[in-house]
Every structure is written in structure tokens, then in C-alpha cells.
């Protein structure tokens, strides 16, 4: 496989790899390093990469595993999971501050979720993968993905309601 063919194959999902790494590793530099490592691993598999049914899902799985290994390593003791996928619109300063505050609360709530729920929420609601792709990436059954996503959303919703004193009913 030529380098140009490889780049045509991985470029469409390279940003998703980065966002997944950033979501897990927090640091932009760490996420860039992780993305680079995964791309190098994919390049080293260039002779067999065509045998994979879904190269993007395979790459996302590699990214997830690399980042989780990185988080578990001793040198990554200061890293933590975080969500930072907020885009500003042309709204008033007050609305922007409220939106940032809400996103910050959701990020904090997501940090408290079990790891599997965090990953499912990230892949489904942020990266917009379908259930079968998530199931393949996380080595879960699609029904288990739906259950984990439902529980994660419910936990986030309940914590936000508590924070905003809406009460849970």
C-alpha cells in the first residue's frame, strides 16, 4: 500500500481518533501523541489492514485501548478523563458563561460515571457512532451498549436536576 492510499483511508476519521484521545487524556499534547501512535500502528499493519471489515472502528478501538493503557501507566498519574467538546456560538456573555458552566457540570458528572458508561456516552452522543459500531469497538453486545447508554444518560440527567434544584420525580 502506498502512503497516499493509506492517507486517503485514514484521513476521514483521523479527527475522530484525536477527539477520542482528547476525551480520555485531557491534554492536547497527549491526545496528539496518542493519535500519532495509533496512526503509526495502523501504518505498520498496512499489508493486512484491508482484511479488516471496518478500519475506522478498528482504529477507534486501538485509540481507546492505547489511551486506557496510557491512563493506567504510572507516568500518566496526573491524567484524568474529561469532556471538552464545547463549541461557542454567537450568544451573549451571560449565556456563554451559563453554557460553559453547564458543560463543566456535565464533564464533572461524566467523570463520576463508570468507565464503560463514559465510553458509550462519548461514542454515541459525541462521536455519533451507531450501536453496532460501538458494540464492536467496546467488545459488547448491542443491547448492553443501549443499557449502558441509558444508565449513563439517566445518571447525568439526575445529577443535573439535583444541581439545578429541579428535584427528581
C-alpha positions as a Markdown table, in Angstrom:
| # | Residue | x | y | z |
|---|---|---|---|---|
| 1 | Unk | 0.0 | 0.0 | 0.0 |
| 2 | Unk | 1.3 | 3.4 | -1.0 |
| 3 | Unk | 1.5 | 6.2 | 1.6 |
| 4 | Unk | -1.1 | 8.3 | -0.4 |
| 5 | Unk | -3.6 | 5.4 | -0.3 |
| 6 | Unk | -3.1 | 5.0 | 3.4 |
| 7 | Unk | -3.7 | 8.7 | 4.0 |
| 8 | Unk | -6.8 | 8.6 | 1.9 |
| 9 | Unk | -8.1 | 5.7 | 4.0 |
| 10 | Unk | -7.3 | 7.2 | 7.5 |
| 11 | Unk | -7.8 | 11.0 | 6.9 |
| 12 | Unk | -11.6 | 10.9 | 7.0 |
| 13 | Unk | -11.6 | 9.6 | 10.6 |
| 14 | Unk | -8.3 | 11.0 | 11.9 |
| 15 | Unk | -10.1 | 13.8 | 13.8 |
| 16 | Unk | -12.4 | 11.3 | 15.5 |
| 17 | Unk | -9.3 | 9.4 | 16.7 |
| 18 | Unk | -8.0 | 12.7 | 18.1 |
| 19 | Unk | -11.3 | 13.6 | 19.8 |
| 20 | Unk | -11.5 | 10.2 | 21.4 |
| 21 | Unk | -7.9 | 10.6 | 22.7 |
| 22 | Unk | -8.5 | 14.1 | 23.9 |
| 23 | Unk | -11.7 | 13.0 | 25.7 |
| 24 | Unk | -9.7 | 10.3 | 27.5 |
| 25 | Unk | -6.3 | 12.0 | 28.0 |
| 26 | Unk | -7.4 | 15.7 | 28.5 |
| 27 | Unk | -4.1 | 17.2 | 27.3 |
| 28 | Unk | -3.9 | 18.3 | 23.7 |
| 29 | Unk | -0.3 | 17.2 | 23.5 |
| 30 | Unk | -1.1 | 13.7 | 25.0 |
| 31 | Unk | -4.0 | 13.4 | 22.5 |
| 32 | Unk | -1.8 | 14.3 | 19.6 |
| 33 | Unk | 0.8 | 11.8 | 20.7 |
| 34 | Unk | -1.8 | 9.1 | 21.1 |
| 35 | Unk | -3.3 | 9.8 | 17.7 |
| 36 | Unk | 0.2 | 9.7 | 16.1 |
| 37 | Unk | 1.0 | 6.4 | 17.8 |
| 38 | Unk | -2.3 | 4.8 | 16.6 |
| 39 | Unk | -1.6 | 6.1 | 13.0 |
| 40 | Unk | 1.9 | 4.6 | 13.2 |
| 41 | Unk | 0.5 | 1.3 | 14.4 |
| 42 | Unk | -2.0 | 1.3 | 11.5 |
| 43 | Unk | 0.8 | 2.1 | 9.1 |
| 44 | Unk | 2.8 | -0.8 | 10.4 |
| 45 | Unk | -0.3 | -3.0 | 9.6 |
| 46 | Unk | -0.6 | -1.6 | 6.1 |
| 47 | Unk | -0.2 | -5.1 | 4.5 |
| 48 | Unk | -3.1 | -6.6 | 6.4 |
| 49 | Unk | -5.3 | -3.5 | 7.0 |
| 50 | Unk | -7.5 | -4.4 | 4.0 |
| 51 | Unk | -8.6 | -7.5 | 5.8 |
| 52 | Unk | -10.5 | -5.6 | 8.5 |
| 53 | Unk | -14.2 | -5.2 | 7.9 |
| 54 | Unk | -14.4 | -1.7 | 9.4 |
| 55 | Unk | -11.0 | 0.1 | 9.6 |
| 56 | Unk | -12.4 | 3.1 | 11.3 |
| 57 | Unk | -13.9 | 1.0 | 14.1 |
| 58 | Unk | -10.6 | -0.9 | 14.4 |
| 59 | Unk | -8.7 | 2.4 | 14.7 |
| 60 | Unk | -11.1 | 3.8 | 17.3 |
| 61 | Unk | -10.7 | 0.6 | 19.3 |
| 62 | Unk | -6.9 | 0.9 | 19.0 |
| 63 | Unk | -7.2 | 4.5 | 20.2 |
| 64 | Unk | -9.4 | 3.6 | 23.1 |
| 65 | Unk | -7.1 | 0.8 | 24.2 |
| 66 | Unk | -3.9 | 2.9 | 23.8 |
| 67 | Unk | -5.4 | 5.8 | 25.8 |
| 68 | Unk | -6.7 | 3.5 | 28.6 |
| 69 | Unk | -3.3 | 1.8 | 28.8 |
| 70 | Unk | -1.7 | 5.3 | 29.0 |
| 71 | Unk | -4.1 | 6.3 | 31.8 |
| 72 | Unk | -3.2 | 3.1 | 33.7 |
| 73 | Unk | 0.5 | 3.6 | 33.3 |
| 74 | Unk | 2.4 | 5.1 | 36.2 |
| 75 | Unk | 3.7 | 8.0 | 34.1 |
| 76 | Unk | 0.1 | 9.1 | 33.5 |
| 77 | Unk | -0.8 | 9.6 | 37.1 |
| 78 | Unk | -1.8 | 13.2 | 36.6 |
| 79 | Unk | -4.1 | 12.5 | 33.7 |
| 80 | Unk | -7.9 | 12.2 | 34.1 |
| 81 | Unk | -11.0 | 11.7 | 31.9 |
| 82 | Unk | -12.7 | 14.9 | 30.8 |
| 83 | Unk | -15.2 | 16.1 | 28.2 |
| 84 | Unk | -14.1 | 19.3 | 26.3 |
| 85 | Unk | -16.2 | 19.2 | 23.2 |
| 86 | Unk | -17.9 | 22.6 | 23.6 |
| 87 | Unk | -18.4 | 24.9 | 20.7 |
| 88 | Unk | -19.2 | 28.6 | 21.3 |
| 89 | Unk | -22.0 | 30.3 | 19.4 |
| 90 | Unk | -22.6 | 34.0 | 18.9 |
| 91 | Unk | -24.6 | 34.4 | 22.1 |
| 92 | Unk | -24.4 | 36.9 | 25.0 |
| 93 | Unk | -21.6 | 36.7 | 27.5 |
| 94 | Unk | -24.1 | 35.6 | 30.2 |
| 95 | Unk | -25.5 | 32.8 | 28.0 |
| 96 | Unk | -21.9 | 31.7 | 27.2 |
| 97 | Unk | -20.9 | 31.7 | 30.9 |
| 98 | Unk | -24.1 | 29.6 | 31.7 |
| 99 | Unk | -23.4 | 27.2 | 28.8 |
| 100 | Unk | -19.7 | 26.8 | 29.9 |
| 101 | Unk | -20.9 | 26.2 | 33.5 |
| 102 | Unk | -23.4 | 23.6 | 32.3 |
| 103 | Unk | -20.8 | 21.9 | 30.1 |
| 104 | Unk | -18.4 | 21.9 | 33.1 |
| 105 | Unk | -21.1 | 20.3 | 35.3 |
| 106 | Unk | -21.7 | 17.6 | 32.7 |
| 107 | Unk | -18.0 | 17.0 | 32.4 |
| 108 | Unk | -17.7 | 16.6 | 36.2 |
| 109 | Unk | -20.7 | 14.3 | 36.2 |
| 110 | Unk | -19.3 | 12.2 | 33.4 |
| 111 | Unk | -16.0 | 11.9 | 35.3 |
| 112 | Unk | -18.0 | 10.1 | 38.1 |
| 113 | Unk | -19.6 | 7.6 | 35.7 |
| 114 | Unk | -18.3 | 4.0 | 35.4 |
| 115 | Unk | -15.7 | 3.8 | 32.6 |
| 116 | Unk | -17.9 | 1.8 | 30.3 |
| 117 | Unk | -20.7 | 4.3 | 30.5 |
| 118 | Unk | -18.3 | 7.2 | 29.8 |
| 119 | Unk | -17.1 | 5.5 | 26.7 |
| 120 | Unk | -20.5 | 4.6 | 25.4 |
| 121 | Unk | -21.8 | 8.2 | 26.1 |
| 122 | Unk | -18.7 | 9.6 | 24.3 |
| 123 | Unk | -19.0 | 7.3 | 21.2 |
| 124 | Unk | -22.8 | 7.6 | 20.8 |
| 125 | Unk | -23.7 | 11.2 | 21.8 |
| 126 | Unk | -20.4 | 13.0 | 20.9 |
| 127 | Unk | -18.9 | 10.9 | 18.1 |
| 128 | Unk | -22.3 | 9.8 | 16.8 |
| 129 | Unk | -21.4 | 6.1 | 16.2 |
| 130 | Unk | -24.3 | 3.7 | 15.8 |
| 131 | Unk | -24.9 | 1.0 | 18.4 |
| 132 | Unk | -23.4 | -1.9 | 16.3 |
| 133 | Unk | -20.2 | 0.1 | 15.8 |
| 134 | Unk | -19.9 | 0.9 | 19.5 |
| 135 | Unk | -20.6 | -2.7 | 20.4 |
| 136 | Unk | -17.8 | -3.8 | 18.1 |
| 137 | Unk | -15.3 | -1.2 | 19.4 |
| 138 | Unk | -16.0 | -1.9 | 23.0 |
| 139 | Unk | -16.5 | -5.6 | 22.6 |
| 140 | Unk | -20.0 | -5.5 | 24.0 |
| 141 | Unk | -23.4 | -6.7 | 22.8 |
| 142 | Unk | -25.6 | -4.0 | 21.2 |
| 143 | Unk | -28.2 | -4.5 | 23.9 |
| 144 | Unk | -25.5 | -3.9 | 26.6 |
| 145 | Unk | -24.5 | -0.7 | 24.8 |
| 146 | Unk | -28.1 | 0.5 | 24.9 |
| 147 | Unk | -28.4 | -0.3 | 28.6 |
| 148 | Unk | -25.1 | 1.4 | 29.4 |
| 149 | Unk | -26.0 | 4.5 | 27.4 |
| 150 | Unk | -29.5 | 4.6 | 29.0 |
| 151 | Unk | -27.9 | 4.4 | 32.5 |
| 152 | Unk | -25.3 | 7.0 | 31.7 |
| 153 | Unk | -27.8 | 9.5 | 30.3 |
| 154 | Unk | -30.1 | 8.9 | 33.3 |
| 155 | Unk | -27.2 | 9.5 | 35.8 |
| 156 | Unk | -26.2 | 12.7 | 34.0 |
| 157 | Unk | -29.8 | 13.9 | 33.9 |
| 158 | Unk | -30.4 | 13.1 | 37.6 |
| 159 | Unk | -27.2 | 14.9 | 38.7 |
| 160 | Unk | -28.1 | 17.9 | 36.6 |
| 161 | Unk | -31.6 | 18.1 | 38.0 |
| 162 | Unk | -30.1 | 17.9 | 41.5 |
| 163 | Unk | -27.6 | 20.7 | 40.7 |
| 164 | Unk | -30.4 | 22.9 | 39.3 |
| 165 | Unk | -32.7 | 22.1 | 42.2 |
| 166 | Unk | -35.5 | 20.8 | 39.9 |
| 167 | Unk | -36.0 | 17.8 | 42.0 |
| 168 | Unk | -36.3 | 14.3 | 40.7 |
| 169 | Unk | -39.7 | 12.9 | 40.1 |
